[in-house]
Amino acid sequence: MEPILLIMAAGMGSRYGGFKQIDPITDEGEIIMDFSLYDAYEAGFRKVIFVIRHDFEDAFKRFIDTRAGKYFDVKYAYQSLDDLPSGFELPEGRKKPWGTGHAILAARNIIDAPFAVINADDYYGKEAFGKIYDYLLNKADEKNYCMVGYNVENTLSDNGSVTRGVCKTTEDNKLIGLKETYDIETIDGRIIYFENDAEFEIEKGTSVSMNMWGIDKSFIKEAQLSFPKFLKETAVSNPLKGEYLLPTMIDDLIKKNKIAVEVLNSKDKWFGVTYKDDKPIVMDSIKKMKSDNKYPKVLWKIE
């Protein structure tokens, strides 16, 4: 079946300070997502699902449908706080989205093929899309998934700490486990994070997840089964900010021997706009790639 690209674009951008999903990063008015879509198209993707929120639907569709959307079979899904299983209610005061796992569930009724998952505000590189498309087309099934892994040092921000899924892999690049690790930063040339008031170091070259996954459509059933359990636990532990995270779900399926995940290594430098001060760095990087003819001056014909 023809692979689908699912783009998670419903985040609130609280650390960025605004609606970063369609914030232009080039003089031509392009956004980071334009470059992911361009690379995906070159790799072979023709179907795309955007997971968005209703409150910025008009602005988002107006941007996509007049540009990149003309080249794809486009569908939209909506991530809503009150999209919960029967018997559950939204905790009073909850404003934060339920997380990346919930974003995929938002598209549960329109995912009908193996799919790649990416963040809307991240740049992944051309190599990644070629590898993941090939895997989805030829290898993916209900027991075999993939993930594009990046060297941790190629994914950090100069403007603050970040969260990364730190991977443990076998010698043949199978994912053993993945730990969602918070507040990673570089201090005095060392990559460190703190947990329970203790300092830990991450070695350079360690593979991390940037939420670029290749997943079989059967994952939807697994997510629907585990989401109620998450809600019950979160209602007690962290009702206002607890997140149903895709990496945590993948890790759980690996530990239960339900799936195997092949890590497709990329040497590209990932970049994104976690913080407002990241934007000039992203803009300079994109401008250089255009000047090096890695991308055309204008990606899409605007109508």
C-alpha positions as CSV (number, residue, x, y, z in Angstrom):
1,M,0.0,0.0,0.0
2,E,1.2,3.5,-0.8
3,P,2.9,4.9,2.3
4,I,1.5,8.0,4.1
5,L,3.3,10.9,5.6
6,L,1.7,12.1,8.8
7,I,2.8,15.5,10.1
8,M,2.1,16.5,13.7
9,A,1.3,20.2,13.6
10,A,-1.0,20.7,16.6
11,G,1.6,21.8,19.1
12,M,1.1,25.0,21.1
13,G,4.7,26.4,20.6
14,S,4.8,27.6,24.3
15,R,8.7,27.7,24.4
16,Y,8.8,29.4,20.9
17,G,6.3,32.0,21.9
18,G,3.9,31.8,19.0
19,F,2.4,29.7,16.2
20,K,5.7,28.4,14.7
21,Q,4.2,25.8,12.3
22,I,3.6,28.4,9.6
23,D,6.2,31.0,10.6
24,P,8.2,31.8,7.4
25,I,12.0,31.1,7.5
26,T,13.0,32.2,4.0
27,D,12.7,35.4,2.0
28,E,10.4,33.4,-0.3
29,G,7.9,32.9,2.6
30,E,8.6,29.2,3.0
31,I,8.3,27.4,6.4
32,I,10.3,24.4,7.7
33,M,7.5,22.1,6.8
34,D,7.8,23.1,3.2
35,F,11.3,21.5,3.1
36,S,10.1,18.3,4.7
37,L,7.3,18.1,2.2
38,Y,9.7,18.8,-0.7
39,D,12.1,16.1,0.5
40,A,9.2,13.7,1.0
41,Y,7.9,14.3,-2.5
42,E,11.3,13.6,-4.0
43,A,11.5,10.4,-1.9
44,G,8.1,9.1,-3.3
45,F,5.4,10.2,-0.8
46,R,2.2,11.3,-2.4
47,K,-0.2,11.1,0.5
48,V,0.0,13.4,3.5
49,I,-2.1,13.8,6.7
50,F,-1.8,17.0,8.7
51,V,-2.8,16.8,12.4
52,I,-3.8,20.3,13.4
53,R,-6.1,22.2,15.8
54,H,-9.4,23.7,14.9
55,D,-8.3,27.2,16.2
56,F,-5.8,27.7,13.4
57,E,-7.4,25.6,10.7
58,D,-8.2,28.4,8.3
59,A,-4.7,29.9,8.4
60,F,-3.0,26.5,8.1
61,K,-5.1,25.3,5.2
62,R,-4.8,28.6,3.3
63,F,-1.0,28.2,3.5
64,I,-0.8,24.5,2.6
65,D,-3.5,24.2,0.0
66,T,-2.1,27.0,-2.2
67,R,1.4,25.7,-2.1
68,A,2.7,22.2,-1.3
69,G,-0.8,20.8,-1.0
70,K,-1.3,21.0,-4.8
71,Y,1.2,18.2,-5.2
72,F,-0.2,15.7,-2.6
73,D,-3.3,13.9,-1.8
74,V,-4.0,15.9,1.4
75,K,-6.2,15.0,4.4
76,Y,-6.6,16.8,7.7
77,A,-7.2,15.4,11.2
78,Y,-7.9,17.4,14.3
79,Q,-6.3,17.0,17.7
80,S,-8.7,18.0,20.4
81,L,-8.3,17.9,24.2
82,D,-11.8,16.4,24.6
83,D,-11.2,13.6,22.1
84,L,-11.2,11.0,24.8
85,P,-12.4,7.4,25.1
86,S,-15.9,6.7,26.5
87,G,-16.0,7.1,30.2
88,F,-13.3,9.8,30.5
89,E,-13.6,13.5,30.9
90,L,-11.2,16.4,30.4
91,P,-9.5,17.3,33.7
92,E,-10.5,20.7,34.9
93,G,-7.9,23.3,34.0
94,R,-6.2,21.1,31.3
95,K,-4.9,23.2,28.4
96,K,-1.8,21.2,27.2
97,P,-2.3,18.8,24.3
98,W,-2.2,15.1,25.2
99,G,1.0,14.5,23.3
100,T,2.3,12.8,20.1
101,G,0.6,9.4,20.7
102,H,-2.7,11.3,20.9
103,A,-1.9,13.2,17.7
104,I,-1.7,9.9,15.9
105,L,-5.0,8.7,17.4
106,A,-6.5,11.9,16.0
107,A,-6.0,10.4,12.5
108,R,-7.2,6.9,13.4
109,N,-10.1,7.0,11.0
110,I,-8.0,8.0,7.9
111,I,-4.8,6.0,8.4
112,D,-5.1,3.0,6.0
113,A,-1.5,2.2,5.1
114,P,2.0,2.2,6.7
115,F,2.9,5.7,7.6
116,A,5.8,7.9,8.5
117,V,5.5,10.3,11.4
118,I,7.3,13.7,11.7
119,N,7.0,17.0,13.6
120,A,5.9,20.0,11.6
121,D,8.6,22.3,12.9
122,D,11.7,20.1,12.4
123,Y,14.1,19.7,9.5
124,Y,15.1,16.1,9.0
125,G,17.3,16.1,5.8
126,K,16.9,14.4,2.4
127,E,18.5,11.1,3.4
128,A,15.9,10.4,6.1
129,F,12.9,10.6,3.8
130,G,14.5,8.3,1.1
131,K,15.3,5.7,3.8
132,I,12.0,5.7,5.5
133,Y,9.9,5.7,2.3
134,D,11.8,2.6,1.1
135,Y,11.3,0.9,4.4
136,L,7.6,1.5,4.5
137,L,7.2,0.4,0.9
138,N,9.2,-2.8,1.2
139,K,9.6,-3.9,4.8
140,A,7.0,-2.5,7.2
141,D,4.3,-4.8,8.6
142,E,2.6,-5.2,12.0
143,K,5.8,-6.5,13.6
144,N,8.4,-4.4,11.8
145,Y,8.7,-0.7,12.3
146,C,11.6,1.7,11.7
147,M,13.0,5.0,13.1
148,V,15.4,7.5,11.7
149,G,18.1,8.1,14.4
150,Y,20.4,11.1,14.6
151,N,23.6,11.6,16.5
152,V,22.6,13.5,19.7
153,E,25.2,16.2,19.1
154,N,23.5,17.0,15.7
155,T,20.2,17.7,17.4
156,L,20.9,20.2,20.2
157,S,19.9,23.9,20.5
158,D,22.3,26.7,21.4
159,N,19.4,28.5,23.1
160,G,18.2,26.1,25.8
161,S,17.7,22.5,26.9
162,V,15.8,20.0,24.8
163,T,14.0,16.7,25.2
164,R,15.2,13.7,23.2
165,G,14.4,10.0,23.0
166,V,17.8,8.5,23.8
167,C,18.1,5.1,22.0
168,K,19.8,1.8,23.0
169,T,20.5,-0.4,20.0
170,T,21.9,-3.7,19.1
171,E,25.0,-4.1,16.8
172,D,22.7,-4.6,13.8
173,N,20.8,-1.4,14.6
174,K,17.7,-2.8,16.2
175,L,16.2,-0.6,18.9
176,I,16.3,-2.2,22.3
177,G,14.9,0.6,24.3
178,L,14.2,4.3,24.2
179,K,14.2,6.7,27.1
180,E,12.5,10.0,26.9
181,T,15.2,12.3,28.4
182,Y,14.5,15.9,29.4
183,D,16.6,19.0,29.8
184,I,19.5,17.9,27.6
185,E,22.1,20.6,26.9
186,T,25.8,21.1,26.2
187,I,27.9,22.6,29.0
188,D,31.7,23.0,28.6
189,G,31.6,20.6,25.6
190,R,29.8,17.9,27.5
191,I,26.3,16.7,26.7
192,I,24.4,16.4,30.0
193,Y,21.0,16.2,31.6
194,F,19.8,16.1,35.2
195,E,17.5,13.5,36.7
196,N,16.5,13.4,40.4
197,D,19.1,16.1,41.1
198,A,21.9,13.9,39.7
199,E,24.0,14.8,36.6
200,F,24.3,12.3,33.7
201,E,26.4,12.6,30.5
202,I,25.4,11.4,27.0
203,E,28.2,10.3,24.8
204,K,28.6,11.9,21.4
205,G,27.4,9.6,18.6
206,T,24.5,8.3,20.8
207,S,21.5,7.8,18.6
208,V,18.4,9.8,19.5
209,S,14.8,9.9,18.1
210,M,13.5,13.1,16.6
211,N,10.0,11.6,16.2
212,M,10.6,10.3,12.7
213,W,9.0,6.9,12.8
214,G,7.9,4.4,10.2
215,I,4.9,2.6,11.6
216,D,2.4,0.0,10.4
217,K,-1.3,0.9,10.4
218,S,-2.0,-1.8,13.0
219,F,-0.4,0.5,15.6
220,I,-3.7,2.4,15.8
221,K,-5.3,-0.6,17.6
222,E,-2.4,-0.8,20.1
223,A,-2.7,3.0,20.8
224,Q,-6.4,2.7,21.3
225,L,-5.9,-0.1,23.9
226,S,-3.1,1.7,25.9
227,F,-4.6,5.3,25.9
228,P,-7.3,4.5,28.5
229,K,-4.6,3.1,30.8
230,F,-2.5,6.2,30.4
231,L,-5.5,8.4,31.2
232,K,-6.2,6.5,34.4
233,E,-2.6,6.8,35.6
234,T,-2.3,10.5,34.5
235,A,-5.5,11.5,36.3
236,V,-3.7,10.7,39.5
237,S,-0.1,11.6,38.7
238,N,-0.2,14.6,36.4
239,P,-3.7,15.5,35.2
240,L,-2.7,18.9,33.8
241,K,0.5,18.2,32.0
242,G,0.9,14.4,31.5
243,E,1.6,13.4,27.9
244,Y,0.8,10.3,25.9
245,L,4.1,10.1,24.1
246,L,4.8,8.0,20.9
247,P,8.4,7.1,21.9
248,T,7.1,5.7,25.3
249,M,4.5,3.6,23.4
250,I,7.1,2.3,21.0
251,D,9.4,1.4,23.9
252,D,6.6,-0.5,25.6
253,L,5.8,-2.5,22.5
254,I,9.4,-3.5,22.1
255,K,9.6,-4.6,25.7
256,K,6.5,-6.8,25.2
257,N,8.2,-8.3,22.0
258,K,5.3,-7.2,19.9
259,I,7.5,-5.3,17.4
260,A,11.0,-4.8,16.2
261,V,12.3,-1.4,15.2
262,E,15.1,-0.9,12.8
263,V,17.1,2.3,13.4
264,L,17.9,4.0,10.1
265,N,20.9,6.1,10.8
266,S,21.2,9.6,9.4
267,K,24.4,11.7,9.6
268,D,22.5,14.9,8.6
269,K,22.2,17.7,11.1
270,W,18.7,18.1,12.4
271,F,17.4,21.5,13.2
272,G,14.2,23.0,14.4
273,V,12.7,26.0,16.1
274,T,12.2,25.0,19.7
275,Y,13.0,28.5,20.8
276,K,12.5,31.9,19.1
277,D,16.3,32.4,19.1
278,D,16.7,29.2,17.0
279,K,15.0,30.8,14.0
280,P,18.0,32.9,12.7
281,I,20.1,29.7,12.8
282,V,17.5,27.8,10.8
283,M,17.2,30.6,8.3
284,D,20.9,30.8,7.7
285,S,21.1,27.0,7.3
286,I,18.3,26.9,4.8
287,K,19.7,29.9,2.9
288,K,23.1,28.1,2.6
289,M,21.5,24.9,1.3
290,K,19.6,26.9,-1.4
291,S,22.9,28.6,-2.4
292,D,24.5,25.2,-2.6
293,N,21.7,24.1,-5.0
294,K,20.3,21.5,-2.6
295,Y,16.9,23.2,-3.0
296,P,15.5,25.5,-5.7
297,K,15.1,29.1,-5.0
298,V,11.3,28.7,-4.8
299,L,10.0,25.3,-3.7
300,W,6.4,25.5,-4.8
301,K,4.5,27.5,-7.3
302,I,2.1,29.7,-5.4
303,E,-1.5,30.1,-6.6
